[in-house]
């Protein structure tokens, strides 16, 4: 189950405990990171240079960039790390 991409404005963002966090945009990352810290060992997958830049400034986590937007692309990047 991937709560992958939602553009709904919500009042509170729930804490999610995961090994991998996927941020689709700088605003998506900003909304989550404003409320929650990422676990040190978590790996972040991002879409695009601007999202990568935002996460680099706001976390110390390893960052992987998906070559294109979408679930399949994110999954492929994660699979490479697992192997």
CORNORDA-V199175 format. One record per residue. N is the residue number from 1. RES is the residue in three letters. SS is DSSP state (a for helix, b for strand, c for the rest). PHI is phi in radians with two decimals (NA if undefined). Layout:
# CORNORDA-V199175
n res ss phi
N RES SS PHI
N RES SS PHI
This chain:
# CORNORDA-V199175
n res ss phi
1 UNK c NA
2 UNK c -1.98
3 UNK c -1.30
4 UNK c -1.34
5 UNK c -2.55
6 UNK c -2.38
7 UNK c -1.91
8 UNK c -1.35
9 UNK c -1.37
10 UNK c -2.21
11 UNK c -1.30
12 UNK c -2.31
13 UNK c -1.84
14 UNK c -1.21
15 UNK c -1.22
16 UNK c -2.06
17 UNK c -1.75
18 UNK c -2.65
19 UNK c -1.44
20 UNK b -2.27
21 UNK b -2.09
22 UNK b -2.02
23 UNK b -1.99
24 UNK c -1.64
25 UNK c -2.80
26 UNK a -1.03
27 UNK a -1.18
28 UNK a -1.10
29 UNK a -1.14
30 UNK a -1.05
31 UNK a -1.07
32 UNK a -1.28
33 UNK a -1.23
34 UNK c -1.20
35 UNK c -1.86
36 UNK c -2.40
37 UNK c -1.60
38 UNK c -1.50
39 UNK c -1.04
40 UNK c -0.96
41 UNK c -1.43
42 UNK c -1.20
43 UNK b -1.90
44 UNK b -1.87
45 UNK b -1.88
46 UNK b -2.20
47 UNK b -1.95
48 UNK c 1.67
49 UNK a -1.13
50 UNK a -1.19
51 UNK a -1.20
52 UNK a -1.03
53 UNK a -1.05
54 UNK a -1.11
55 UNK a -1.16
56 UNK a -1.02
57 UNK a -1.27
58 UNK a -1.91
59 UNK c -2.69
60 UNK c -1.93
61 UNK c -1.36
62 UNK b -1.13
63 UNK b -2.10
64 UNK b -2.03
65 UNK b -1.87
66 UNK b -1.25
67 UNK c -1.18
68 UNK c -2.68
69 UNK c -1.14
70 UNK c 2.20
71 UNK a -1.06
72 UNK a -1.09
73 UNK a -1.12
74 UNK a -1.11
75 UNK a -1.10
76 UNK a -1.11
77 UNK a -1.11
78 UNK a -1.16
79 UNK a -1.03
80 UNK a -1.10
81 UNK a -1.27
82 UNK a -1.18
83 UNK c -1.29
